[in-house]
Amino acid sequence: MRLEQITAKALEKTGNDRYLLSIAVSKRVNQLLNGATPKIDKDLSKAKPVDIALEEIAKGLIKIDVEQ
């Protein structure tokens, strides 16, 4: 899947709130860099943490609370 498609799906998970998505990606990247294991089958030494975080969010593996 292309990065644009992954980003679009991840954005849907936040109710199309780009700010909320950026906060969620940032928090997950920090977790990954501090030793958390990816919830998808990607190697941290070969893939960028941002790409991993976006894909995890797009697949619904990371829960994001959207307040309405």
Secondary structure, 3 states (H helix, E strand, C coil): CCHHHHHHHHHHHCCCCHHHHHHHHHHHHHHHHCCCCCCCCCCCCCCCHHHHHHHHHHCCCCCCCCCC
